[in-house]
Amino acid sequence: MSDRRDRTTRRLLACGILAPGVAVGSFAVAAARRPDYNHVADTISKLSAQGVPERWLWTSGLVAYAGLMLLGAAGLRRRFEMSPAGRIVGNAIGMHAVLMIGVAVFRDDLRPGGFFTLEGALHDILSGMAFSALVVAMVATVALANVDRAMRSLRTATTIVAAAMTSVGIAFLFTDPDVQGIPQRVFIALAAVWIVLLALRSMKTSAPGEAMVGDDI
């Protein structure tokens, strides 16, 4: 990469590092404004559910998260533009970000335990699709790590996180509504940590001859 292009790419990747922190900060503020919010039983979406006052406190943070993730995805595409697997990583992260905007737009049902309105159903479906896109990005990252030495240290962690997120996500579907907040937070924490690790590792540019791209997937 040229120096200027490298700096631009790193700045874009840095947006991916900031994104989870922005979401966490927005969640903390929104939850603090709701004395009745139950961290064990309530999912995060209940902070912007239908009929909830000041829903913008969470939705604005979610949109900001999505915007930063879109910039981070652009950085990934620039960083791995010569790698088919790398392009899949960037595109999947970008799709995750777009879907999260939909999650912010459509409000969840305030009552837990199923789909009660079309809007609530759309919210839940888009949320599932958004995090499925992250799992796709993780699978592609494992393939990328096989041909890009700078990413190889992330291969094992990515495999573990992808397996854990899939397991927790499935468990969430069968969790009693009274404790659904717990597995959801574990799921999201795993995703947030992985996003930051991905962006950090992607900032390390492979030395000439280290990255063998073009035949990875």
Secondary structure in CASP SS format (residue, H / E / C, confidence):
PFRMAT SS
TARGET T0000
AUTHOR 0000-0000-0000
METHOD secondary structure of the structure
MODEL  1
M C 1.00
S C 1.00
D H 1.00
R H 1.00
R H 1.00
D H 1.00
R H 1.00
T H 1.00
T H 1.00
R H 1.00
R H 1.00
L H 1.00
L H 1.00
A H 1.00
C H 1.00
G H 1.00
I H 1.00
L H 1.00
A H 1.00
P H 1.00
G H 1.00
V H 1.00
A H 1.00
V H 1.00
G H 1.00
S H 1.00
F H 1.00
A H 1.00
V H 1.00
A H 1.00
A H 1.00
A H 1.00
R C 1.00
R C 1.00
P C 1.00
D C 1.00
Y C 1.00
N C 1.00
H C 1.00
V C 1.00
A C 1.00
D C 1.00
T C 1.00
I H 1.00
S H 1.00
K H 1.00
L H 1.00
S H 1.00
A C 1.00
Q C 1.00
G C 1.00
V C 1.00
P C 1.00
E C 1.00
R C 1.00
W H 1.00
L H 1.00
W H 1.00
T H 1.00
S H 1.00
G H 1.00
L H 1.00
V H 1.00
A H 1.00
Y H 1.00
A H 1.00
G H 1.00
L H 1.00
M H 1.00
L H 1.00
L H 1.00
G H 1.00
A H 1.00
A H 1.00
G H 1.00
L H 1.00
R H 1.00
R H 1.00
R H 1.00
F C 1.00
E C 1.00
M C 1.00
S C 1.00
P H 1.00
A H 1.00
G H 1.00
R H 1.00
I H 1.00
V H 1.00
G H 1.00
N H 1.00
A H 1.00
I H 1.00
G H 1.00
M H 1.00
H H 1.00
A H 1.00
V H 1.00
L H 1.00
M H 1.00
I H 1.00
G H 1.00
V H 1.00
A H 1.00
V H 1.00
F C 1.00
R C 1.00
D C 1.00
D C 1.00
L C 1.00
R C 1.00
P C 1.00
G C 1.00
G C 1.00
F C 1.00
F C 1.00
T C 1.00
L H 1.00
E H 1.00
G H 1.00
A H 1.00
L H 1.00
H H 1.00
D H 1.00
I H 1.00
L H 1.00
S H 1.00
G H 1.00
M H 1.00
A H 1.00
F H 1.00
S H 1.00
A H 1.00
L H 1.00
V H 1.00
V H 1.00
A H 1.00
M H 1.00
V H 1.00
A H 1.00
T H 1.00
V H 1.00
A H 1.00
L H 1.00
A H 1.00
N C 1.00
V C 1.00
D E 1.00
R H 1.00
A H 1.00
M H 1.00
R H 1.00
S H 1.00
L H 1.00
R H 1.00
T H 1.00
A H 1.00
T H 1.00
T H 1.00
I H 1.00
V H 1.00
A H 1.00
A H 1.00
A H 1.00
M H 1.00
T H 1.00
S H 1.00
V H 1.00
G H 1.00
I H 1.00
A H 1.00
F H 1.00
L H 1.00
F C 1.00
T C 1.00
D C 1.00
P H 1.00
D H 1.00
V H 1.00
Q C 1.00
G H 1.00
I H 1.00
P H 1.00
Q H 1.00
R H 1.00
V H 1.00
F H 1.00
I H 1.00
A H 1.00
L H 1.00
A H 1.00
A H 1.00
V H 1.00
W H 1.00
I H 1.00
V H 1.00
L H 1.00
L H 1.00
A H 1.00
L H 1.00
R H 1.00
S H 1.00
M C 1.00
K C 1.00
T C 1.00
S C 1.00
A C 1.00
P C 1.00
G C 1.00
E C 1.00
A E 1.00
M C 1.00
V C 1.00
G C 1.00
D C 1.00
D C 1.00
I C 1.00
END
